[in-house]
Amino acid sequence: MDKMTAHYVRLANSNKTLSFDREKPLSFQRQKIGEKYRELLKMPEERENVPVRVEYERQDAEDYDEIRFLMETEPDFWVPAHLMLPKDRNKGEKLPLVICLQGHSTGMHISMGRFLYPGDEASKSRDGDYALQAVKRGFAAVAMEQRGFGEQKTGVKGGAMCHQIAMQSLMVGHTLLGERIHDIRCLVKALEQFEAVDTGRLAVMGTSGGGTASYHAAAVIPELKAVLDSCSFNRYDASIMSLYHCACNYIPGIARYMEMEDLAVLIAPRPLLIFQGREDDIFPLESAQSAFETVKEIYRAAGAAQNCQMVIGECGHRFSAKDTWPIFEKMIMM
């Protein structure tokens, strides 16, 4: 570790005032961690009502029907999403739904198994079409475009994919991760307008930047009843602070108060599945396993030790359908 990184990691680890403490009541810690976490995220103002505009409906796919819609998550800012409903659903049936979030990629179309740009085809070998996977398992699925990707990318040239947007967000007093979580929060409300969706059984999943949004959003949005975080769970000091990452991963000040695993206080007892590739070079396995030990303690304190699980795949930084779906689909139905 270089001198500067060591300095900041030392500062981050000097006095984490809100780290999980097994000796303190969980309800007290949930309140304190939740208040500070929301303060640091600097999300846009919560909306009571989320306007939705349906752009089109299609029934020409073999396995699903599709509704493309926009939702207004901030004044005059519309976020696109695609709702996919299994063809073989029963009339009038309300389906459990999986919110599917792509990480750093060309966009949400990857979740739907669509290849629009050069290099997209490689995502299939990495099981990136998880909205399609969800539909084939009988769930409704929604692919939402995260800020910085696909239809919501910046036109400013230079730097990493999300860098400019993350900096712009800071300039107006937000964080990009907080804005992404806000959009997910709005999506949960928007889904109430679709009769085929059982809003009492909403799950969220994603890989890399999508996993980051899934895990961190679950700490804010109680309506997310099951969470699959693929290839983004770790300790801040061992990954986000010690290795190069996109600016969208950073929440200013959070390392002064808590580590990533401490946010599980805000998720427990809801089902949580962490997937980790053994060869993932930006979210190291050893620190992920160490962090998960704290998560297990938190879930034991919540009386729900059986509701959290970590799976290690023989792969690198990618999603693995065969390693996760047999467990996650059971969690969705709990």
ROKEFI-578002 format. One record per residue (C-alpha): x, y, z; residue in three letters. Coordinates in steps of 0.5 Angstrom, whole numbers, plus 500, padded with zeros to 3 digits. Example, Ala and Ser with C-alpha at 12.3 -4.5 7.8 and 13.67 -1.06 7.14 Angstrom:
! ROKEFI-578002
525491516ALA;527498514SER;
//
This chain:
! ROKEFI-578002
500500500MET;503507498ASP;504512503LYS;498517501MET;493511501THR;496508508ALA;495515511HIS;487516509TYR;486508511VAL;489510518ARG;484516518LEU;478512516ALA;480507521ASN;482511527SER;475512530ASN;469509527LYS;464512532THR;458508529LEU;461501528SER;456495529PHE;457493537ASP;454487539ARG;453489546GLU;448495544LYS;441494542PRO;440493535LEU;434498535SER;439503537PHE;444502532GLN;439502527ARG;437509528GLN;443512529LYS;447509523ILE;440510519GLY;440517521GLU;448518519LYS;448514513TYR;442518510ARG;445525512GLU;452523508LEU;448520502LEU;445527500LYS;439524496MET;435528492PRO;428530496GLU;423524497GLU;417525492ARG;410523495GLU;408522488ASN;412519482VAL;409521475PRO;409515470VAL;409515463ARG;408509459VAL;412510452GLU;410503449TYR;408496450GLU;410490446ARG;408482446GLN;412480441ASP;418477445ALA;417469446GLU;418469454ASP;415476456TYR;411482455ASP;414488456GLU;412495458ILE;417501457ARG;416507461PHE;419513464LEU;418516471MET;420523474GLU;424522479THR;426530480GLU;423536477PRO;423535469ASP;428529470PHE;425522467TRP;429516468VAL;427510463PRO;425503465ALA;423496462HIS;418492466LEU;418485463MET;412480465LEU;412472464PRO;408470458LYS;405464462ASP;403468468ARG;396467470ASN;390473468LYS;390477474GLY;396474478GLU;400479482LYS;408477481LEU;414478485PRO;418483482LEU;426483481VAL;429490480ILE;435489476CYS;441494476LEU;447494471GLN;454496473GLY;459499469HIS;456497462SER;453500456THR;446500459GLY;440497462MET;439493455HIS;444488458ILE;440486463SER;434484458MET;439480454GLY;440485448ARG;446487445PHE;446494442LEU;454496442TYR;460493440PRO;462488446GLY;456487449ASP;455480447GLU;461479452ALA;456480457SER;452474455LYS;458469457SER;458473464ARG;451472465ASP;449479465GLY;442478462ASP;439477469TYR;432481468ALA;431475462LEU;433470467GLN;428473473ALA;423472467VAL;424465465LYS;424463473ARG;417466473GLY;418473476PHE;417480473ALA;423484472ALA;424491471VAL;431494468ALA;432501470MET;437505467GLU;442508473GLN;445515472ARG;452515468GLY;450509464PHE;446507457GLY;441513456GLU;443517462GLN;451517460LYS;454524460THR;456527453GLY;462530457VAL;469527454LYS;474524458GLY;475520465GLY;472514467ALA;464513465MET;461516471CYS;467521473HIS;464527471GLN;457526473ILE;459524480ALA;463531480MET;457534478GLN;452531483SER;457533488LEU;457540486MET;450541487VAL;450538494GLY;448530492HIS;452524491THR;451520485LEU;450514489LEU;445517493GLY;442519487GLU;441512484ARG;438510491ILE;433516490HIS;431513483ASP;430506486ILE;426509491ARG;422512486CYS;422506482LEU;419502488VAL;413507488LYS;412507480ALA;411500480LEU;405501485GLU;401503478GLN;402496475PHE;397491477GLU;401485475ALA;406487480VAL;406484487ASP;409490491THR;409486497GLY;415482494ARG;420486491LEU;427484490ALA;433488488VAL;440485485MET;446487481GLY;453486479THR;459491481SER;456498480GLY;449495480GLY;451491486GLY;453497490THR;447500488ALA;443494490SER;446493497TYR;446501499HIS;439502497ALA;437496501ALA;439500507ALA;435506505VAL;428502502ILE;425497507PRO;420495501GLU;426491498LEU;425485501LYS;431481498ALA;437483496VAL;443480492LEU;449484491ASP;454481486SER;461483486CYS;461489490SER;461487497PHE;467489501ASN;471493506ARG;471500504TYR;478501507ASP;481494503ALA;477496496SER;474503495ILE;480506499MET;485502497SER;484500490LEU;482504484TYR;475505483HIS;470510479CYS;468516483ALA;460513483CYS;462509489ASN;464514494TYR;460517500ILE;464523503PRO;465522510GLY;462515511ILE;469512513ALA;469516519ARG;463513522TYR;462506519MET;464500514GLU;460497509MET;458491513GLU;455496518ASP;450498513LEU;447491514ALA;444493521VAL;439497516LEU;438491512ILE;437485517ALA;433481518PRO;431481510ARG;434476506PRO;441478503LEU;445474499LEU;453476497ILE;456473491PHE;464474491GLN;468471485GLY;474468488ARG;479472483GLU;475478483ASP;481483483ASP;478490485ILE;474487491PHE;479482494PRO;476475497LEU;479476504GLU;477482506SER;470481503ALA;470474508GLN;472478514SER;466483512ALA;461478512PHE;463475519GLU;460482521THR;454481517VAL;453474520LYS;453477527GLU;448483525ILE;443478523TYR;444473529ARG;443479533ALA;436480529ALA;434473530GLY;435472523ALA;442468522ALA;439464516GLN;437470512ASN;444472510CYS;449468506GLN;455469502MET;457464496VAL;464464493ILE;464463485GLY;470460481GLU;471466477CYS;473473477GLY;469480477HIS;462477474ARG;455475476PHE;454467476SER;447465475ALA;448458477LYS;451460484ASP;446465486THR;439463483TRP;438457486PRO;439461493ILE;436467491PHE;429465488GLU;428462495LYS;429468498MET;425472494ILE;419468496MET;420468503MET;
//
